[in-house]
Amino acid sequence: MLGAFISLLAVAFIGFFLFRVLPGDPVRAMTQDRKVSLEQLEALREQLGLDEPLWRQFLDYLGQLATLDLGTSYQYRGAESVAGLIAEKVGPTVLLVGTATVISAVLGTWLGVRTGWRHGSTSDRVNTGIALTLWSVPTFWLGLMMIILFAAGAGPIPDIFPAGGMRDPDVTGWALVPNVAAHLVLPVITLVAVVYAQYLLVIRSSVLDEMGSDYLVTARAKGLRDAVVRRRHAVPNALLPAVTMIAIDLGGIVAGTILVETVFSWPGLGYMFYEALKVPDLPLVQGMFIFFSAAVILMNLLADLVYPLLDPRVRR
Amino acid sequence: MSRVRSGLPVSRGLLALAIALLGGLLVVAAPSAPRAHAAEEPTRLTVGVVDPTVDSLNPFTSIYRLPTQIHRLMYDFLTMYSAEDATPTEGLAESWEHSDDGLTWTYTIRDDSTFSDGEPVTAEDVAFTYNTIMADDSGAMANASYVANFESVTATDEHTVEIKLKEPSASMLAIDVPIVPQHVWENVGNIAKFSNEGDYPIVGNGPFVLTDYQRNESITLEANKDYWRGAPGFDELVFRFYKDQDAVVEALRKGEVDVVNELTALQAEALEKEDDIHVNFGVGKRFAGLTMNPGAKAKNGEPIGDGNPALRDPEVRRAILHAIDRDAIEERVYGGHFEASGSYIPSRYGDYHWEPDEDEVIGYDPEEANRILDEAGYARGKDGVRVSPDGTRLTLRQFVHADDPQYRQIAQFMEEWLDEIGIEVKTTPSDDIGGILDTGEFDLLFTGWTVNPDPDYIFSIQTCDVRPAKPGAAYQSDSYNCNEEYDRLYEQQRTEVDPEARAEIVQDMQKVLYEDGVVVIFGYPEMLEAYRTDVVEEGSLMLQPAGTGNIVGQDGYWSWWSAKPATGGDGGGDDDSSTGTAVLGVGAGVVALALVGGFLVMRRRTATADDRE
């Protein structure tokens, strides 16, 4: 608990300096190609607090953090605050990442148990091969292929799915549910394709570890059917590592979907982070960095707390 | 090892998967069905924009490109730039005149314009808008530069605005400031903090009224049927945001969007082959070029950085100019979608654009370049690289935008071209060209600017006066250029109220830049755009300039205002195949279910068989 808090504090410190190293002058990036006077440039610099010395900016930043204020974005000036922006865009990301993680975990676990139980078989080799291939495919390229094949349509493949975004602009109310679901299909498939191999491999090796265990021999000796041995005895033990993985994934993927959100124009945190890095929009970048880190730390903490409940061995 | 498998958990998992699959397919099919073929459905034009930033919808504070363009649709400006050739034409002001000394401008405001809430637009709204920018720091952020020269703005009666100036100005028909309704904006409190979001429709008097904005998703506008210039052709105009250029091209092919821009040559050429898509090659609005470090100095005379001293020699710069092959850039870098030219102002601005006479051309001529350098005493060393009379080696550090493939190719050509004349070039791609300009630690630096119809600003960034006051101070210069003759002409054009006389001065300025060689222009990349002809009537979109210009990013609303729905098309921006899609979706679902069902049955059999082992 204390460890988590200290980690978070360190993140807040690092966050400030890490992004100051980014090349580029926010004021110049923002006023690019625009007729602005010297006075306007200076006023903007002052408004953003960039005219202050670094230590001063740092103190201001710490002061804000102490009151849980993440500041105001440079570029999204229509928005109230960085915290508000994150709150606004966390929903779409959780929807995308959550769906993808659940499907990846279920699919990966299921295949992992099967391949592990029958390791060395053709289905094991084929499944592991496919998973590893998909895992190595560049996310961006896979996403683009998805769009070209299933959004624009190619040859006999119909153009069923949307090419990007989270919804059509004219859709409101309950009609949003099917509309968003339709927009969700391709990005989720892409994300699952790239991610599920992790689960498959971890569960597979975990099942392999359990296979030789004495308790399985005992179970078999009791005359239990092989399927029951697997389901009742082997799998629950083999699943333990998946818990940690899901926790880390849920925290980490939030930041890691930048590529998928970008290629599918999904209006979530990844899209916004990319957008903020370009300027660089320092308060937004810092705020999101802290948020992402906090998510990972929190999920790890959660996994630490849940683990003893599942596995009596770590309670000691 | 046992080969026994179980049927039950597997089948449950598969069943769940099948249901999910079927559900997904039905869901996909469902939304498109009710939208098809409804007669009274409004016509909608959807524009796909790539990677836009919408900082704010408040015209007093917004400085990014897309919102600035959207404001042209929401609010009238005092005057506009014609679609014909981007020269000043009537906007909210139907006529204007200035006093003989050029210090007082009087605009007559039209009486047939109303805001979308029914209030008439009057001279008071104009005066309020300008005065807010002048008086209120919080209102000055975006547009202060347009009113910096204003002494006072008054509405002398309901339809007359009088602007008194500090000094005469050539730019009084180029005030790019959206006129806002006073009765709304006087009540918003701190203008800097006001987002102008949420309270839809947003009151304005332009050809479109903004009715919705979803951050990082879309902006929706509805036609203002009572617009004084005439109602727009489409009922709705939607800007949809995409992050990736390839994705938006697929969205156009699919019919998810109807207009796209910023295409690469490859994309444009591929789209040209498609039915129902028209590709537009708009004449360039942006110059591509580089600057040679002229020995960067602050205004107080202190040097900045460490530019190669040889470049201070006009003869060396001239030799380099002779080594550049603009036609090769046009053909080999941009595949012909480029207009090679050495002039600062693009040819789309016919009155201002300058072309050298035959005897003034500094063309591609490596021999001449070598002759100039030989004569000026830059002898070649053992390795073929020249050395200046005072012993400086002619090695130049060249910096180019890392994210611009065309620029990087030009940079490569520069290395080859200068190698031919005994100058060594070392290229560094960079993400922070501006930061390198700050330090002055460069010899050749790539640059590019979009040129607006009023050239005052683009000329100003090459004057002595915009250099930093001292090293490290704020500045606007794009090159550290400082040329007395140029500055003299700049001051003249700035206050020259007569358009023809100004055009002449402006042409002379370009000649000075061209011959001086600190600012080197390669030419103007074309603007590659495409639209769906089954949604937009082909040719109905007005281009700026007429016949050859661009659609997206005009100085005005011409293209969106003039676009007409294609006859026979559904005009909804969605493809006609929605019913087909629905049928197909359901069909695919049924097939999938049948397959999965069959599979399950098979599995059960095997499972039972195995269990019996």
HADDOCK unambig.tbl for C-alpha pairs under 7 A between the chains (distance, minus, plus):
assign (segid A and resid 23 and name CA) (segid B and resid 432 and name CA) 5.79 0.50 0.50
assign (segid A and resid 24 and name CA) (segid B and resid 432 and name CA) 5.25 0.50 0.50
assign (segid A and resid 24 and name CA) (segid B and resid 435 and name CA) 6.34 0.50 0.50
assign (segid A and resid 30 and name CA) (segid B and resid 64 and name CA) 6.79 0.50 0.50
assign (segid A and resid 31 and name CA) (segid B and resid 63 and name CA) 6.56 0.50 0.50
assign (segid A and resid 33 and name CA) (segid B and resid 449 and name CA) 6.18 0.50 0.50
assign (segid A and resid 33 and name CA) (segid B and resid 450 and name CA) 6.12 0.50 0.50
assign (segid A and resid 35 and name CA) (segid B and resid 145 and name CA) 6.98 0.50 0.50
assign (segid A and resid 35 and name CA) (segid B and resid 457 and name CA) 6.20 0.50 0.50
assign (segid A and resid 36 and name CA) (segid B and resid 145 and name CA) 5.76 0.50 0.50
assign (segid A and resid 37 and name CA) (segid B and resid 145 and name CA) 5.45 0.50 0.50
assign (segid A and resid 38 and name CA) (segid B and resid 475 and name CA) 6.65 0.50 0.50
assign (segid A and resid 38 and name CA) (segid B and resid 476 and name CA) 6.82 0.50 0.50
assign (segid A and resid 40 and name CA) (segid B and resid 141 and name CA) 6.27 0.50 0.50
assign (segid A and resid 40 and name CA) (segid B and resid 144 and name CA) 6.93 0.50 0.50
assign (segid A and resid 75 and name CA) (segid B and resid 55 and name CA) 4.93 0.50 0.50
assign (segid A and resid 76 and name CA) (segid B and resid 54 and name CA) 6.75 0.50 0.50
assign (segid A and resid 76 and name CA) (segid B and resid 55 and name CA) 4.28 0.50 0.50
assign (segid A and resid 76 and name CA) (segid B and resid 56 and name CA) 6.39 0.50 0.50
assign (segid A and resid 77 and name CA) (segid B and resid 55 and name CA) 5.20 0.50 0.50
assign (segid A and resid 77 and name CA) (segid B and resid 56 and name CA) 5.48 0.50 0.50
assign (segid A and resid 78 and name CA) (segid B and resid 55 and name CA) 6.09 0.50 0.50
assign (segid A and resid 78 and name CA) (segid B and resid 56 and name CA) 4.35 0.50 0.50
assign (segid A and resid 78 and name CA) (segid B and resid 57 and name CA) 6.90 0.50 0.50
assign (segid A and resid 78 and name CA) (segid B and resid 195 and name CA) 4.33 0.50 0.50
assign (segid A and resid 144 and name CA) (segid B and resid 247 and name CA) 6.87 0.50 0.50
assign (segid A and resid 147 and name CA) (segid B and resid 247 and name CA) 6.93 0.50 0.50
assign (segid A and resid 148 and name CA) (segid B and resid 250 and name CA) 6.35 0.50 0.50
assign (segid A and resid 152 and name CA) (segid B and resid 250 and name CA) 5.43 0.50 0.50
assign (segid A and resid 152 and name CA) (segid B and resid 251 and name CA) 6.68 0.50 0.50
assign (segid A and resid 152 and name CA) (segid B and resid 253 and name CA) 6.18 0.50 0.50
assign (segid A and resid 152 and name CA) (segid B and resid 254 and name CA) 4.75 0.50 0.50
assign (segid A and resid 159 and name CA) (segid B and resid 254 and name CA) 6.84 0.50 0.50
assign (segid A and resid 160 and name CA) (segid B and resid 28 and name CA) 6.89 0.50 0.50
assign (segid A and resid 160 and name CA) (segid B and resid 581 and name CA) 6.44 0.50 0.50
assign (segid A and resid 161 and name CA) (segid B and resid 28 and name CA) 6.91 0.50 0.50
assign (segid A and resid 163 and name CA) (segid B and resid 247 and name CA) 6.46 0.50 0.50
assign (segid A and resid 163 and name CA) (segid B and resid 250 and name CA) 6.68 0.50 0.50
assign (segid A and resid 163 and name CA) (segid B and resid 251 and name CA) 5.34 0.50 0.50
assign (segid A and resid 164 and name CA) (segid B and resid 242 and name CA) 6.87 0.50 0.50
assign (segid A and resid 165 and name CA) (segid B and resid 217 and name CA) 6.64 0.50 0.50
assign (segid A and resid 169 and name CA) (segid B and resid 218 and name CA) 6.50 0.50 0.50
assign (segid A and resid 178 and name CA) (segid B and resid 27 and name CA) 5.10 0.50 0.50
assign (segid A and resid 178 and name CA) (segid B and resid 28 and name CA) 6.87 0.50 0.50
assign (segid A and resid 178 and name CA) (segid B and resid 31 and name CA) 6.54 0.50 0.50
assign (segid A and resid 179 and name CA) (segid B and resid 31 and name CA) 6.09 0.50 0.50
assign (segid A and resid 181 and name CA) (segid B and resid 27 and name CA) 6.85 0.50 0.50
assign (segid A and resid 182 and name CA) (segid B and resid 27 and name CA) 6.26 0.50 0.50
assign (segid A and resid 182 and name CA) (segid B and resid 28 and name CA) 4.80 0.50 0.50
assign (segid A and resid 226 and name CA) (segid B and resid 4 and name CA) 6.43 0.50 0.50
assign (segid A and resid 227 and name CA) (segid B and resid 5 and name CA) 6.03 0.50 0.50
assign (segid A and resid 227 and name CA) (segid B and resid 6 and name CA) 5.13 0.50 0.50
assign (segid A and resid 262 and name CA) (segid B and resid 243 and name CA) 5.40 0.50 0.50
assign (segid A and resid 262 and name CA) (segid B and resid 244 and name CA) 6.71 0.50 0.50
assign (segid A and resid 263 and name CA) (segid B and resid 243 and name CA) 6.36 0.50 0.50
assign (segid A and resid 263 and name CA) (segid B and resid 244 and name CA) 5.71 0.50 0.50
assign (segid A and resid 263 and name CA) (segid B and resid 247 and name CA) 6.77 0.50 0.50
assign (segid A and resid 265 and name CA) (segid B and resid 242 and name CA) 5.00 0.50 0.50
assign (segid A and resid 265 and name CA) (segid B and resid 243 and name CA) 5.03 0.50 0.50
assign (segid A and resid 267 and name CA) (segid B and resid 216 and name CA) 5.60 0.50 0.50
assign (segid A and resid 267 and name CA) (segid B and resid 217 and name CA) 6.30 0.50 0.50
